[in-house]
Amino acid sequence: MNLSFSLIYRASLGRWLLAIVLPPLLLFAFATDGRAAPTTYPRWQWPTHTGAAVLQEFEKPAKKWSPGHRGVDLAADDAAVHSPADGKVVFSGKVVDRTVITVEHANGLRSSFEPVRESLKIGTKVKAGEQIAEIDAAIVHCSTLCVHWGVREGKGDQAEYLSPMLFLGKEDPSVLLPIGEDFAA
């Protein structure tokens, strides 16, 4: 009789632990798509000049197809656009009415710049700080000379836009705070 009580107690304790421990683990796995959110981002160089004014901030769309501003517009002192990190040119060509250049960096991160002209050819390896294109001043994108810089993580329909300012150390990643019983963070 004592043995069966011990077995029942252990079984119910095991179920209780599973009920307490498993749901948060599953929630974390589904909430992050299996990937842990990075706590730090690599530090890159400014593609225009250090401390360039941000003329339009990053605005993440609610859904991938929704409106938003998938990058930042940076003021430029001159027309030179520099690679913010080492990488390889994976796209250089027209998108609608402007030329865009995309550089793939480590870990699948991609930087895209527009409107540009005289950009490098696909397959060209670049170093951080190396000039990759010139801003096309014939296309009015801002009220002053500027370049749009977008950063994506992933490829195809799995790609997600990130704020380029994260890579310059000018923004911190979003952090979810625990919620208390009163639902206050």
C-alpha positions as CSV (number, residue, x, y, z in Angstrom):
1,M,0.0,0.0,0.0
2,N,2.8,2.4,0.8
3,L,4.5,1.5,-2.5
4,S,1.4,2.3,-4.6
5,F,1.0,5.7,-2.8
6,S,4.6,6.5,-3.6
7,L,4.0,5.7,-7.3
8,I,0.8,7.7,-7.5
9,Y,2.5,10.6,-5.8
10,R,5.5,10.5,-8.2
11,A,3.2,10.3,-11.2
12,S,1.0,13.2,-10.1
13,L,4.1,15.3,-9.3
14,G,5.5,14.5,-12.8
15,R,2.2,15.6,-14.4
16,W,2.2,18.7,-12.3
17,L,5.7,19.6,-13.2
18,L,4.9,19.1,-16.9
19,A,1.9,21.3,-16.6
20,I,4.0,24.1,-15.1
21,V,7.2,23.8,-17.1
22,L,6.0,22.7,-20.6
23,P,3.6,25.6,-21.5
24,P,6.2,28.4,-21.1
25,L,8.7,26.4,-23.1
26,L,6.2,25.8,-25.9
27,L,5.2,29.4,-25.8
28,F,8.8,30.5,-26.1
29,A,9.4,28.0,-29.0
30,F,6.4,29.2,-31.0
31,A,6.8,32.9,-30.2
32,T,10.4,33.0,-31.4
33,D,9.9,30.6,-34.4
34,G,12.5,28.4,-32.7
35,R,15.2,31.1,-32.8
36,A,16.4,33.0,-29.8
37,A,16.2,36.8,-30.2
38,P,19.7,38.3,-30.5
39,T,20.7,40.3,-27.5
40,T,23.3,42.2,-29.4
41,Y,23.8,43.1,-33.0
42,P,27.1,43.4,-34.9
43,R,28.4,46.9,-35.0
44,W,28.6,48.3,-38.5
45,Q,29.9,51.5,-40.1
46,W,27.7,54.4,-41.3
47,P,27.0,54.0,-45.0
48,T,27.1,57.8,-45.6
49,H,29.0,59.8,-42.9
50,T,29.4,59.2,-39.2
51,G,26.4,60.6,-37.3
52,A,24.4,61.3,-40.4
53,A,21.0,62.8,-39.7
54,V,18.1,60.4,-40.0
55,L,15.6,62.1,-42.2
56,Q,13.0,59.3,-41.9
57,E,13.0,56.6,-39.2
58,F,12.4,52.9,-39.6
59,E,8.7,52.0,-39.3
60,K,8.1,48.3,-39.1
61,P,4.9,47.3,-40.8
62,A,2.2,45.4,-38.8
63,K,2.3,42.6,-41.4
64,K,4.8,41.9,-44.1
65,W,2.5,43.3,-46.8
66,S,1.3,46.3,-44.8
67,P,2.6,49.9,-45.2
68,G,5.7,50.9,-43.3
69,H,9.2,52.4,-43.9
70,R,11.4,49.4,-44.1
71,G,14.7,51.2,-43.5
72,V,16.0,54.7,-42.7
73,D,16.7,57.7,-44.9
74,L,20.1,59.1,-44.1
75,A,21.3,62.5,-45.0
76,A,24.6,62.5,-47.0
77,D,27.4,65.1,-47.1
78,D,28.4,63.7,-50.6
79,A,27.2,61.1,-53.0
80,A,29.4,58.2,-51.8
81,V,27.6,55.2,-50.4
82,H,29.8,52.8,-48.4
83,S,29.3,49.2,-47.3
84,P,28.5,49.2,-43.6
85,A,30.2,45.7,-43.2
86,D,32.1,43.2,-45.1
87,G,30.0,41.3,-47.7
88,K,29.3,40.5,-51.3
89,V,27.0,42.3,-53.8
90,V,24.0,40.0,-54.4
91,F,21.8,42.5,-56.4
92,S,22.6,45.5,-58.4
93,G,19.9,46.7,-60.8
94,K,16.7,48.6,-61.5
95,V,13.6,48.3,-59.2
96,V,10.8,50.3,-60.7
97,D,12.5,53.6,-61.5
98,R,15.7,53.5,-59.5
99,T,18.8,51.5,-59.1
100,V,19.2,49.5,-55.9
101,I,22.3,47.7,-54.6
102,T,22.1,44.9,-52.0
103,V,25.1,43.6,-50.1
104,E,24.9,40.3,-48.2
105,H,26.8,40.3,-44.9
106,A,27.6,37.6,-42.3
107,N,24.7,35.5,-40.9
108,G,22.5,36.2,-44.0
109,L,21.9,39.9,-43.1
110,R,21.4,42.1,-46.2
111,S,21.8,45.8,-46.7
112,S,20.0,47.5,-49.5
113,F,20.6,51.1,-50.7
114,E,18.6,53.3,-53.1
115,P,18.5,55.4,-55.2
116,V,22.0,54.8,-56.4
117,R,24.0,54.9,-59.6
118,E,27.4,53.5,-60.6
119,S,27.0,50.6,-58.3
120,L,29.3,47.5,-58.2
121,K,28.5,44.3,-60.1
122,I,26.9,41.3,-58.6
123,G,29.4,39.0,-57.0
124,T,31.9,41.7,-56.0
125,K,33.3,41.2,-52.5
126,V,33.4,44.4,-50.4
127,K,35.0,45.5,-47.2
128,A,33.4,47.6,-44.5
129,G,33.8,51.3,-45.4
130,E,34.4,50.5,-49.1
131,Q,32.5,52.7,-51.6
132,I,29.8,50.6,-53.3
133,A,27.8,53.2,-55.2
134,E,26.9,56.8,-55.5
135,I,23.6,58.4,-54.6
136,D,21.5,59.2,-57.7
137,A,20.7,62.8,-57.1
138,A,18.5,62.8,-60.3
139,I,15.9,60.8,-58.2
140,V,14.3,62.9,-55.5
141,H,13.9,60.7,-52.5
142,C,14.3,63.3,-49.7
143,S,14.3,67.1,-49.5
144,T,18.1,66.9,-49.4
145,L,20.7,64.5,-50.6
146,C,20.0,61.2,-48.9
147,V,20.1,57.4,-49.3
148,H,17.5,54.9,-48.1
149,W,19.1,52.0,-46.2
150,G,17.2,48.8,-45.4
151,V,18.4,45.7,-43.6
152,R,16.8,42.3,-43.9
153,E,17.4,39.1,-42.1
154,G,16.5,35.8,-43.9
155,K,15.6,35.2,-47.5
156,G,12.5,35.1,-49.6
157,D,9.1,35.2,-47.8
158,Q,10.9,34.5,-44.5
159,A,12.9,37.7,-44.7
160,E,12.2,40.3,-41.9
161,Y,13.2,43.9,-42.0
162,L,15.2,45.3,-39.1
163,S,16.0,48.8,-38.2
164,P,19.5,49.6,-39.5
165,M,20.1,51.8,-36.5
166,L,20.4,48.6,-34.4
167,F,23.7,47.9,-36.2
168,L,25.0,51.3,-35.5
169,G,24.4,51.0,-31.8
170,K,21.8,53.8,-32.0
171,E,18.8,51.7,-30.9
172,D,18.3,48.8,-28.6
173,P,16.3,45.7,-29.5
174,S,12.8,45.4,-28.2
175,V,12.5,43.5,-24.9
176,L,9.3,42.0,-23.6
177,L,8.9,42.7,-19.9
178,P,7.2,40.3,-17.5
179,I,3.6,41.1,-16.6
180,G,2.5,41.1,-13.0
181,E,-0.8,40.0,-11.6
182,D,-2.2,43.5,-12.2
183,F,-1.0,43.3,-15.9
184,A,1.5,46.1,-15.3
185,A,4.9,45.7,-16.8
